[in-house]
């Protein structure tokens, strides 16, 4: 008699493999790191492993290159690789045997870029940039335009991006400078010639997709391990540059760390670069952007106050110092710090100076404004509303 699905047990074997990958990710994220903040990092490591798995599920288990959808690989509740507080990231898994069309209002984010990558970020094998367009160089991507873009292996007239012959993927990045006024894109991707509805998935397709999720957990955990070790090995007096070839094209990344007790403050100081965009933000030890929708943990070139001497000064502390450029450590004594300069002519390296909290005002320029608790609450409420305006929903 032929074996039944229950007898074969192939489905349980798939789940066992996934469970092993999830366990491995939890161990990498939670064990062997500094213990400055007690069990908080261990608790967040469990959450981060689940978030990483969730991102893998929406990216691979729920994806089909013949019927792609633009999904948010990163949201407030699924983060990895320290996403920018200013950005929204869309992703789709494609294949060069097909041609696709992306259409809809482009919105008005300060930076808009679509990039095509060979292979898959689930394993990063033969992973390389194939083609890209951005709002800084392409009139097709200008703010306020309606987008009508073709993606195919063979060149097409009009707005077009090249695909490789085999498996590939796209990333759409929108970087917002003015959180209150810039509008998100509303885009749809379709395979040309697709007939709906799509067929149900086969056993082989489910096995392939879950295998990609397991690969993703292993690959991203290894990438995390290497990157956090870089952050923690840096000189705590500066914020150095880190090369990240797989990241946002034309971005210079600055990555470091800080230790700040309840009665201390750290002042980041730099003359901002001449760039299309720059921004700084805090992260926890899981490489997550720290609650930027409910705390003031980031600032970009439109949000930050520049002092009259042309210098940017950001205060990092556990307590609110009552200054415009405050980064809230969320009660942590150890955290990560990141900067991004997009298409910058120079890459100035910020300094980090640790002070007693009571000495802070004497270190800052005399004309530094005071921000009241009421004003801070209004700023945070505005951040919360803007973040959900940009990130709510997957379309």
N, C-alpha and C positions, 0 to 999 in steps of 0.2 A: 504494500500500500504506500502511496506517495506520502512523503512527510508533509505535515501541516506547518503553517507559519509558526504556530506555538511550539511545535517540536524542534524546529530549526534553531530558534533562539537568536536569530541574527539581530533582532531589534534590541534585545537586552545587551548583546555584545556591543552594539553601538553606544548605548547609554553608559555602559561600564567604561568605555574609552573616554567618553565625554566627562564622566565623573572623575576619572583619574586626572584629566587635563585641568579640571576646575580645582581639584585638590592641590595639584602642583602650583597653579597660579596663586592660590591662597598662601601656600608656604613661601613662595618667592616674595610676595608682597608684605608678609607679616612677620617674618623671622630674620634675625640677624641685623636688625637696624638699631640705631641709638634709642635709648629708653628715656629721653628727656621728658616726654609727656605721658609717662606711665602707660596704661593700657589703651589710651585713645588711638594710637596708631594701629595697634593690633585689631581693635574693633573696626577701624576704617579700612583695614586691609581685607577683612571679610566682605565689607560692603563693596570695595573696589573690585574684588574678584567677581562678584555678582554683576556689577556694572559692566565689567569687561566682557563677561559672558553674554549679557544682554545686548551689548553693541555687536558682538559676533553673531548673535542670533538674527538681529534685524538685517545685518549686512550680508550674511551668507545663507543661513537656513531659510530665511524668508525672501530670498532673491532668486531671480530667474533671468539670465541674460537675454532670453527671447521675449520676455515681458517685464522689462525693468521698471523700477520706480525710484524716484529721488527720495531717499530717506535721510533723516538726520542721524548720522553716526554718533554725533556728540550732542548731548542736551544737558540740562541741569542735573538730570538724574542718571546719565550714563556718560562718564568722562574717562579719558585716558590721554596720556601724552601731553598733559598740561594745555588744554585748549585755551585760546585767547578769550578773555572776557568780552572783547569787542566783536567777536566773530560768530558767524553761523556757518556750519559745515554740512553740505549735502554730499551724498555718495550714491553711486550706482555701479553694479557689476555688469559688464558688457562683454561682447565677443566680436572679433573682427570679421566673422562671416556675415554679420548683419550690418545694416545701416540704420541710423536712428535720427530722430529730429527732436530738438528741445525748443519749446516755444512758450511764450507768455511774457508778462511784464517783467522787465529786468529789475525794477525797483530803483532805489537811489542810495544804496550803501556806498560809502566812500571808496572802497576797493571791491571789485568784482572780478573773479578769475575762475576759469574752467581749465583744468589740466587733465590730460590723458596719460595713464600709466600702464606699461606692459606688465602682465602677470597679475598677481593679487597680493594685497597687503596681509593676507592670512598667513603667508609663509615668506614673503619678500624674496623669493628666488627669481633671479633675472628681472628684478623689479627696477624699472627705469622710466624716466620721463619720455613720452613720445611727442606730445604737442601741447600747446597752451595758448590761451588768449586772456588778456586782462583789460580792465577799463582804463588803464593808464596809457595803453598803446593802441587799442582797437576802438574805432568809432562804433563798431557793432555792439560794443558792450557799454556804451555811454549811459549815464544815469538817465532814467526816464524813457528809455527806448523800449520797444517791444522786440523781444529776442526771437529769431527764427534761425536756428543753427542746425546744420547737418553734421553728423559724425559718421565717417565711413573709411574703409581702407583705401578706396579709390577717390581721387580728388574730385570735388564737385564745385560748380560755380557758386558764387555768393558766399555767405558766411559758412565756414567749414572748418572742422578739426579732424586730423588724421587719426585713424585707429590702426593698431598693429594687426597682424593676421589672426592671432589666437586670442586667448582670454586676456581681458584688460578691464580697467575700471576708470571712472572719472570722479574727480572731486570738484565741487563748486564751493568756493570760499567767498563770503561776504564779510568785509570788515567795516564796522560802523564807527564813525568819528563822533557825530552828533546823535546821541542815543534818543533824543526827544523828537527829532524831525525826519531822520532818514527812514525810508520805507523798505521792507523786505521784498525780495523777488517772489513771484508766484508763477512757478514754472512746471511744465509737464514734459516728460520724456516718453516717446513711443517708438517702437520698432517699425520701420517702414514696411508695409505689407502685412502687418500682424492681423490675425483674425481672432476675434474675441468670442467667447471666453477662452482662456488658456486651458490646456488639458491638465488633469490632476497629476501630481508628482509620482514618479515611479519609485520603486524600492532603491534602485541604483542612484537616482537623483537625491533621495533623502540621505543615503549613506555618504554620498559625495559632499553634500552640504554640511552634515554634522561633522564630517571629517575636517572640513575647512574651519568650523568653529573651534574644534579641538586644536588644530594647528595654530589658529589665531591666539588662543589662550597661551600656548607655549611661546610663540614668537613675540607677542606683545609683553609678556612677563620678562623675557630675556632682555628686550629693548628697555623696559622699565629699569631693570636691575643695573644695567650699564649706565643709564642716564642719571639715576639718583646717585650712584657712586661718584659721577662727575660733579654733580651739584655739591655734594658733601665734602669733596676733596679740594674745593676751591679755597683761595685765600678769603677769609671773611671780611677783609677790608676793601674788596673790589667785587664788581660784577663782570666776570670775563665772558668772552665770546665762545660759543660752542657751535661747531659746524654740524648741521643736520641735513645730509643730502636728500633724504626722503621727504623733508618738510616743505613748507610754503616757499615756492620759488621766489627769489629776490629778497627774502627776509634774512636779516642778520639777527641771530639769536644770542641773547646774553643770559647766562644761567649761573646762579650761585645759591648761597644759603645764609641764614642769620640765626643767631641765638640771642634772645631778648627776654629778660626776666620782667616781673611785674613792676619793678621800680627803675626800669631802664628804657631807653629809646635809641633807635638807630636812625641816622639821617643819611638817606641816599642823595648824592649830589652829583650833578653833571650839567654841562652845557649841551642842550638837546641837539641832535644831528639835524642837518638839512636833509629832509627826507619826505617822501609822500605820506608816510605815516610813522608814528612811534608810540609806544605804550609800555607801561610796566605793570606788574601784578604779583601778588603772593600766591603760593600754593602750599598744600599740605605735603606730608611725606609720601603720599600715594600718587603724587604728580597730578593732583586735581586742583583746578581753580577754586579758591575757597569762598563759597557762598557769596559771589560777587553781586547777586541779586538782592541780598538782605544785609550785606555789610559793605563798607567801603574798603575794598581790597585791590582796586585797580584804578588806573587813570591813563588817559591817552592825551595826545597833543591838543585836542579841543577841550578836554575836561580839566587838565592840570593848570595850576597857577604858576606862571613864570615870574620870578622875582625881578626887581628893577635892574639888577646887575646882569640879567640875561641867563641866570642859572636856575635850574630846576632843583627844588629840594622837597623830598618826600620823607615824612616821619613815619617810621614803623614802630608800633608800640601796642601793648595790651590795653592801655587806657587811652581814652580820647584826649589828645593834647589841645583840642580846640583850634586846630589850624586847618586850612583848606585841603592841603595834600596829606591827608592821614591815611595810612594803611593799617587796618585792624587785624591783629594777629589771631583773632578768634580765641584768645586765651592760651595759645600755644607758646612755648618757650623756644622751640626749634621749628623752623619753616624754610621753605624754598622761595626764591625770588627769581623773576624772569623779566627780560626786556625784549622787545621786538622793534627793529628798525626796517622799514620797507623801502627799498630802492633808495638807500641812504648814500650820500656822497662820501661820508666819513663814518666811522664807528667809534664814537667817544665812549670810553669805559668809565662807568660811574664808580665813585668811591662810597664806602659804607663806614660811617663813624658811629661808634657806640658811646652813649652818654648816660649819666644819671638823669632820670626823668625830670628832676627838679632843675637841672642845668639847661634844659632844652631851649627855653625862650632866649637865654643869653647867647646861644649858638646861632639862632636864626636871625635874619635881618629884622631890624627894629620895626619896619612897617608891615610885617607879616600880619594879615588880618586875623581877628578872632572869630571862630565859628561856634555859635551857641548850641546847646543840646537840641533846641527846637529847630534850628537851621539844619543840624545833622539829620534829624528825623525826616525832615522834608526831602533832603537829598537822597536818603535811603529809600523812601517811598517812591521817589521818581525813578530810581534805579530798578526797583522791583517791577514797576509798571512797564518800563521799557524792555527789560529782559523778557518778560512774558509776551510782549507784543512781537518781539523778534523770534522767540523760540517756541511759542505755544503751537502744538500740532506738528505733523510731519510733512506737510506740503508747503 
